[in-house]
Amino acid sequence: MSSFLFAQGKLLIPMDFSQSDHLKAYGITFLALTKSLKADWLLNYKGGSFLIDNDNDIATQCRVEGVSMEIISTAQANEIYSIVQSEDQNTEVMRLEKPPKIAVYVPPGLMPWDDAVTLALEYAKIPYTKVWNEEILNGKLGEYDWIHLHHEDFTGQYGKFFANYSNAQWYVEQQIRYEADSKRLGYNKVSEMMKAVAVSIQGFVAKGGFLFAMCSATDSYDIALSAQNVDICDKMYDGDAPDADVQSKLSFSNTLAFENFKLEMNPYFYEYSDIDIQPAEIGSQDNDYFALFNFSAKYDPVPTMLTQNHVNLVKGFMGQTTMFRKELIKKSIIIMGERAGTNQVKYLHGNFGRGTFTFYGGHDPEDYQHLVGAPPTELSLHKNSPGYRLILNNVLFPAAKKKKQKT
């Protein structure tokens, strides 16, 4: 007999086209978890809807935040559970147990760009804590369940902005701050500090942590892991020339997602490697869409959770790292979103040790080509953003009840 048959009245939060604010619906569900209410994620049911214990405070909060919901009876809830758990439906019930403790990797000081994940968390009113290099190197990540990395350059090349922004005040201040941090923390170079940070984060994942990265924090992170024993930075970044024949010294066995990539060693070129898909390969913005894969909810619940949406075709968006070259992705990786008929992958997921990682290409799902110094996206104008929903799927994902692996 199903363990869900004794539901005592529920709040149904639909996530299909009937939902007035998809993004805040995640925040409502997160809030319910903080109140120790039972919450279920109905995978592939009405866009990945949520079914929560009936609670006056949560119902009121839905009305205040403009989140569509319906109060349903026990009989109605049991009927939904019966449908979702039916063997002939590609649907499943995923119990959400407790709210994850969320860390966002954010540099101190003002930077001339925003962060899509931070915007999503604040709009949905999901609490998070900012962490930086010192906390990570001192082992503080163990206090959290989930960490997000955005535009960071883990190679120590300051985003390779030297050619265009080396005289900009924010760039100069950034370099001074990073160099001071590396010396204070006992490293001779910023690149050495960043490699150590990358390894510490990898250790967090290995112990069961959840890693989510976007934009340049995806490929630059793996590059840093591959270059643990080689200097890939030119003199304007770390004061000396890179090692000779750096390409042959990379260790792809250390990386999470990518292998066999070639570094871009021109210090004036705004690119790290050939992992990233170039704008000329993408073509017209009007045709830039990526398709989400359709997974089996009962047999592949993890990628199913991460791809929940009210559409399966999502408009693309650019970033320093926009998309990933398919032939450079390890065979063990689950590809969750790509441009059909191309080698351009937007969204991927993998396991490392006891934990998981998800890489999502691009900077801001609702700002096609975000420029340095541009104002942040106002999410109240994009309440139903499919691209931002993918971010929030990852935020809620660690709350799911862990199933025992089959032997």
C-alpha positions in Angstrom: 0.0 0.0 0.0 1.3 3.4 -0.9 2.7 5.5 1.9 0.9 8.5 0.4 -2.6 7.2 0.8 -3.3 8.9 4.2 -3.0 12.5 3.0 -5.1 14.9 5.2 -5.9 17.7 2.8 -3.3 19.5 0.7 -2.3 22.7 -1.1 -1.7 22.0 -4.8 0.7 24.4 -6.4 0.4 23.7 -10.2 3.5 24.4 -12.3 2.0 24.3 -15.7 0.8 27.3 -17.7 -1.8 28.0 -15.1 0.8 29.1 -12.6 1.0 32.9 -12.2 4.5 33.0 -10.7 6.6 29.9 -11.2 9.7 31.3 -9.5 8.0 32.3 -6.2 6.4 28.8 -6.1 9.8 27.4 -5.3 10.2 29.8 -2.5 6.8 28.9 -1.1 7.7 25.2 -1.2 11.1 25.9 0.5 9.2 27.9 3.2 6.9 24.9 3.8 10.0 22.7 4.4 11.3 25.2 6.9 8.0 24.7 8.8 8.5 20.9 8.7 5.4 20.5 6.5 5.2 17.4 4.3 5.9 18.5 0.7 5.9 16.3 -2.5 7.3 17.2 -5.9 5.0 15.6 -8.5 7.4 15.0 -11.3 6.0 15.5 -14.8 2.5 16.2 -13.3 1.3 19.6 -14.5 4.8 20.9 -15.1 6.3 19.5 -11.9 3.7 20.6 -9.4 4.0 20.7 -5.6 1.6 19.1 -3.1 2.0 20.4 0.4 0.2 19.8 3.7 -2.7 22.2 4.1 -1.4 25.1 6.2 -3.1 28.5 6.7 0.2 30.4 6.8 1.4 28.8 3.6 -1.9 29.4 1.9 -1.8 33.1 3.0 1.7 33.4 1.7 0.7 32.1 -1.7 -1.9 34.8 -1.9 0.5 37.5 -0.8 3.2 36.4 -3.3 0.8 35.9 -6.1 1.4 32.1 -6.4 -1.4 30.1 -7.9 -2.6 27.3 -5.6 -5.7 25.2 -4.8 -6.8 23.8 -1.5 -7.9 20.2 -2.2 -9.5 17.5 -0.1 -7.9 14.3 1.1 -9.8 12.3 -1.6 -8.6 14.6 -4.3 -5.0 14.4 -3.1 -5.2 10.6 -3.0 -6.6 10.6 -6.5 -3.6 12.7 -7.7 -1.1 10.3 -5.9 -2.8 7.4 -7.6 -2.4 8.9 -11.0 1.2 10.1 -10.5 2.3 6.7 -9.1 0.5 4.7 -11.8 2.9 2.5 -13.7 1.6 3.6 -17.1 2.4 7.2 -16.5 5.8 8.9 -16.8 5.3 10.6 -13.5 6.5 10.1 -9.9 6.1 11.4 -6.4 9.3 12.8 -4.9 9.1 13.5 -1.1 11.0 16.7 -0.1 12.4 16.2 3.4 14.3 19.3 4.6 15.4 22.6 3.2 19.0 22.6 2.1 21.6 25.0 3.6 22.7 27.1 0.6 26.0 28.8 0.0 26.7 31.2 -2.8 30.3 31.8 -3.8 30.5 35.6 -4.0 33.6 37.8 -4.1 33.7 40.8 -1.6 33.3 44.2 -3.1 31.2 45.4 -5.9 31.5 43.7 -9.3 30.1 45.2 -12.6 27.7 42.3 -13.2 24.9 40.5 -11.4 24.4 36.8 -10.6 21.3 35.0 -11.9 21.2 32.5 -9.1 21.4 35.2 -6.4 18.6 37.1 -8.2 16.5 34.0 -8.3 17.1 33.2 -4.6 16.2 36.7 -3.5 13.2 36.9 -5.7 11.9 33.6 -4.4 12.8 34.6 -0.9 15.0 31.5 -0.3 17.7 32.2 2.3 21.4 31.7 1.5 24.8 32.6 2.9 27.7 34.2 1.0 31.0 32.4 1.2 34.4 33.2 -0.3 37.9 31.7 -0.5 38.8 31.9 3.1 35.7 30.1 4.3 36.2 27.4 1.7 39.9 26.8 2.4 39.1 26.7 6.1 36.7 23.8 5.6 33.5 25.8 6.2 31.7 24.2 3.2 30.9 21.3 5.4 28.3 23.4 7.1 26.2 23.6 3.8 24.4 21.2 1.5 24.6 23.1 -1.8 27.0 25.7 -3.3 26.6 27.8 -6.3 29.5 29.2 -8.5 28.7 31.8 -11.1 31.2 33.9 -13.1 34.3 33.1 -11.2 37.6 32.4 -13.0 39.2 29.5 -11.2 42.3 29.7 -13.5 43.6 32.9 -11.8 43.4 34.9 -15.1 40.7 37.4 -13.8 38.2 36.3 -16.4 40.7 37.1 -19.2 39.3 40.7 -19.2 42.9 42.1 -19.5 42.6 43.3 -23.1 39.4 45.3 -22.6 39.3 46.2 -18.9 42.9 46.2 -17.5 42.6 50.0 -16.8 39.1 49.8 -15.4 38.8 50.7 -11.7 36.9 47.5 -10.9 39.5 45.3 -12.6 42.4 47.0 -10.8 40.6 46.7 -7.5 39.8 43.1 -8.1 43.4 42.2 -8.9 44.6 44.0 -5.8 42.0 42.3 -3.6 42.8 38.8 -5.0 46.5 39.2 -4.6 46.2 40.4 -1.1 43.9 37.4 -0.3 46.3 34.9 -1.8 49.3 36.3 0.3 47.2 36.4 3.5 46.1 32.8 3.0 49.6 31.6 2.3 49.8 31.3 -1.5 52.4 32.8 -3.8 50.0 33.4 -6.6 46.3 34.0 -7.1 46.2 31.0 -9.5 47.6 28.7 -6.8 44.9 29.9 -4.4 42.2 29.4 -6.9 43.4 25.9 -7.7 43.3 25.1 -4.0 39.7 26.5 -3.8 38.7 24.3 -6.7 40.1 21.2 -5.0 38.3 22.1 -1.8 35.0 22.4 -3.6 35.6 19.1 -5.3 36.2 17.5 -1.9 32.9 19.0 -0.7 31.1 17.3 -3.6 32.9 14.0 -3.0 31.6 13.9 0.6 28.0 14.3 -0.7 27.6 18.0 -1.5 25.7 19.5 -4.3 27.5 21.8 -6.7 25.8 24.1 -9.2 27.8 26.3 -11.6 27.0 28.7 -14.4 28.8 30.7 -17.0 32.6 30.8 -16.6 32.6 28.9 -13.3 31.9 25.7 -15.3 34.8 25.4 -17.8 37.3 27.5 -15.8 36.6 25.2 -12.8 37.5 22.0 -14.7 40.5 23.7 -16.3 41.8 24.6 -12.8 41.4 21.0 -11.7 43.3 19.7 -14.8 46.1 22.2 -14.3 47.0 21.4 -10.6 50.6 20.9 -11.4 51.1 23.4 -14.3 51.2 27.2 -14.6 48.9 28.2 -17.4 48.8 32.0 -16.6 50.8 34.6 -18.5 52.9 37.3 -16.9 50.2 40.0 -16.7 48.2 37.6 -14.5 50.8 36.1 -12.2 54.1 37.9 -12.9 55.8 35.2 -15.0 55.4 33.2 -18.2 53.4 30.0 -18.3 55.1 26.6 -18.3 56.3 25.3 -21.6 54.0 22.9 -23.4 51.2 23.3 -20.9 48.7 21.3 -23.0 50.6 18.0 -22.6 50.8 18.5 -18.8 47.0 18.8 -18.2 45.4 15.9 -16.3 41.9 15.2 -17.5 41.5 12.5 -14.9 41.1 15.3 -12.3 38.2 17.0 -14.0 34.5 16.6 -13.3 32.8 17.1 -16.7 35.2 17.8 -19.5 38.2 16.1 -21.1 40.6 16.4 -24.1 40.0 20.2 -24.4 42.7 22.6 -25.7 43.6 25.7 -23.7 43.5 29.2 -25.3 46.9 30.5 -24.4 46.6 33.9 -26.0 46.3 36.1 -22.8 44.5 38.8 -24.8 41.8 36.5 -26.2 38.6 36.4 -24.2 38.3 32.6 -23.9 39.7 29.9 -21.7 39.6 26.9 -24.0 37.7 25.2 -26.9 35.1 23.8 -24.5 32.9 26.9 -25.0 30.7 27.3 -28.1 31.5 30.6 -30.0 28.8 33.1 -31.1 29.5 32.5 -34.8 28.5 28.8 -34.2 25.3 29.8 -32.6 24.1 32.1 -35.3 20.9 34.2 -35.1 19.5 35.0 -31.7 16.0 34.2 -33.1 17.0 30.6 -33.6 18.8 30.1 -30.3 16.8 27.6 -28.3 17.8 24.5 -26.5 15.6 21.4 -25.8 15.3 19.7 -22.5 15.6 15.9 -22.5 12.6 13.8 -21.4 13.7 11.4 -18.7 11.9 8.5 -17.0 10.5 9.9 -13.8 10.4 6.5 -12.1 13.9 5.2 -13.2 15.8 8.5 -13.7 14.3 10.8 -11.0 17.4 13.0 -10.6 17.6 14.4 -14.2 13.8 14.4 -14.2 13.8 16.8 -11.2 16.4 19.0 -12.7 14.5 19.4 -16.0 11.0 20.1 -14.6 9.4 22.8 -16.6 6.2 24.0 -18.3 8.0 24.0 -21.7 10.6 21.7 -23.2 12.1 24.2 -25.5 13.9 27.1 -23.7 15.4 30.2 -25.3 19.1 30.4 -25.2 21.3 33.1 -23.6 25.0 34.0 -23.8 27.8 34.3 -21.3 31.5 34.2 -21.1 30.9 30.4 -21.3 27.7 30.0 -23.3 27.5 26.3 -24.1 29.7 23.2 -24.0 31.2 21.3 -27.0 29.6 17.9 -26.8 32.7 15.9 -28.0 34.6 17.3 -25.0 32.1 16.1 -22.4 33.0 12.9 -20.5 30.8 9.9 -21.4 29.7 9.5 -17.8 27.9 12.8 -17.9 24.1 13.1 -18.3 23.2 15.7 -20.9 19.9 17.4 -20.0 19.6 20.2 -22.5 21.1 20.8 -26.0 20.5 22.5 -29.3 19.0 19.8 -31.5 21.1 18.7 -34.4 24.3 20.4 -33.1 27.2 19.6 -30.8 26.1 22.5 -28.4 25.2 21.4 -24.9 23.6 23.9 -22.5 22.8 21.9 -19.4 24.5 18.8 -17.9 24.7 16.8 -14.7 27.1 14.3 -13.2 28.1 12.4 -10.0 31.4 12.7 -8.1 32.0 10.6 -5.0 28.8 10.8 -3.0 27.8 14.1 -4.4 26.6 15.6 -7.7 27.3 18.6 -9.9 25.2 20.5 -12.5 26.7 22.9 -15.1 24.5 25.4 -16.9 26.0 27.5 -19.7 25.3 31.2 -20.0 25.0 34.2 -17.7 21.3 35.3 -17.4 18.4 33.4 -18.8 16.4 36.6 -19.4 19.2 38.8 -20.7 20.4 37.4 -24.0 23.8 39.1 -24.1 24.5 40.6 -20.6 27.1 43.3 -20.8 29.6 44.4 -18.1 27.9 47.2 -16.2 24.4 46.4 -17.4 21.6 46.7 -14.8 20.4 43.4 -13.2 17.3 41.6 -14.5 14.0 42.5 -12.8 12.5 39.1 -12.2 9.1 40.5 -11.4 8.9 40.9 -15.2 9.9 37.3 -15.8 7.8 35.4 -13.2 7.3 32.4 -15.6 10.9 32.2 -16.9 11.7 28.6 -18.0 15.4 29.4 -17.9 15.3 30.5 -14.3 13.1 27.5 -13.4 16.1 25.3 -14.2 18.2 27.2 -11.6 15.5 26.8 -9.0 15.1 23.1 -9.7 18.7 22.7 -8.6 18.1 24.7 -5.5 15.2 22.4 -4.4 16.9 19.2 -5.6 19.0 18.6 -2.4 15.7 18.5 -0.4 14.6 15.3 -2.1 14.5 12.1 -0.2 17.5 10.0 -1.1 16.7 6.6 -2.4 18.9 3.6 -1.7 21.0 2.5 -4.6 20.1 -0.9 -6.1 22.7 -3.6 -5.7 
